[in-house]
Amino acid sequence: MTEFTHYTLIADGQVFEPNADYETEIGPCIMGMKVWATDPEQAADMISVIGKRLGFKMDGELQVYVTEPDVPAEDQPFGYDVQFTTYSDLDDDEEDGIEGEEPKWIH
């Protein structure tokens, strides 16, 4: 048993600095990630801090869900499976006829 809870977070915001590793460009974006954290507040802090390191700033809604993990907990809180979805990607999905489907990174 672990002292941590597993969360999936979805944050609305802006990419303020492109990141080649995540193929992001400046503009509005949704960031998603999974974390092991002590509580929802720590999970929210983690996406904010990690997002800034990756060139992303939250400026809208933040959704936090308790979810089943893909990887086991460790001795310290940590985040993984970071995903970025631009609004243009979402618009393309709607034009492809898959409106209403959840993005693949929401589990």
C-alpha positions in Angstrom: 0.0 0.0 0.0 1.2 3.5 -0.7 0.6 6.9 0.9 0.0 8.4 -2.5 -3.2 8.5 -4.7 -3.1 8.3 -8.5 -4.6 11.2 -10.4 -5.1 12.2 -14.0 -5.1 16.0 -14.6 -6.3 18.0 -17.6 -5.4 21.7 -17.7 -6.4 24.4 -20.1 -3.8 27.0 -20.9 -1.2 28.4 -23.2 2.2 27.2 -24.5 4.4 30.2 -24.0 7.6 28.6 -25.2 7.9 25.8 -27.8 9.2 22.5 -26.7 10.7 20.2 -29.3 10.5 17.1 -27.1 6.7 17.5 -26.9 6.3 19.1 -30.3 4.5 22.1 -28.9 4.1 25.5 -30.5 3.1 28.8 -28.9 -0.7 29.1 -28.5 -3.7 27.7 -26.7 -3.4 24.1 -25.6 -4.6 21.5 -23.2 -2.0 19.7 -21.1 -2.8 16.3 -19.6 -0.6 14.2 -17.3 -0.8 11.5 -14.7 0.6 11.8 -11.2 1.1 10.0 -8.0 0.6 12.6 -5.3 -0.5 12.9 -1.6 -3.7 14.8 -2.4 -5.4 16.8 -5.2 -3.7 20.0 -4.2 -0.3 18.5 -4.6 -1.3 17.0 -7.9 -2.5 20.5 -9.1 0.8 22.0 -7.9 2.7 19.4 -9.8 1.0 20.0 -13.2 1.6 23.8 -12.7 5.3 23.4 -11.9 6.0 20.7 -14.5 3.9 22.6 -17.1 6.0 25.8 -16.6 9.2 23.8 -17.0 7.8 22.5 -20.4 6.7 25.9 -21.6 3.0 25.7 -20.6 1.1 28.0 -18.3 -2.4 27.1 -17.0 -4.9 29.9 -17.5 -8.2 28.1 -17.5 -10.0 25.1 -16.0 -8.1 22.4 -14.2 -9.8 19.0 -13.9 -8.4 16.4 -11.4 -9.6 12.8 -11.4 -8.7 9.8 -9.2 -7.8 7.1 -11.8 -6.2 3.7 -12.0 -2.4 3.9 -12.5 -0.4 2.7 -15.5 2.8 2.6 -13.5 3.3 1.7 -9.8 3.9 4.3 -7.1 7.4 5.1 -6.0 8.9 6.6 -2.8 8.2 10.2 -3.9 5.4 11.9 -5.8 6.0 12.0 -9.5 4.3 12.7 -12.8 4.3 10.9 -16.1 2.5 10.5 -19.5 2.5 14.2 -20.2 0.4 15.0 -23.3 -0.3 18.3 -25.1 -3.3 18.8 -27.4 -3.7 22.0 -29.3 -7.1 23.5 -30.0 -6.3 23.1 -33.7 -5.9 19.3 -33.1 -9.3 19.2 -31.5 -10.8 21.1 -34.4 -9.3 18.6 -36.8 -10.8 15.7 -34.9 -14.3 17.3 -35.1 -13.9 17.8 -38.8 -12.9 14.1 -39.1 -16.3 13.1 -37.7 -15.1 12.0 -34.3 -16.7 14.9 -32.4 -17.6 13.8 -28.9 -14.8 11.2 -28.5 -12.5 11.8 -25.6 -8.9 12.5 -26.3 -6.8 9.3 -26.2 -4.8 10.5 -23.1 -7.8 10.7 -20.8 -8.1 7.4 -18.9 
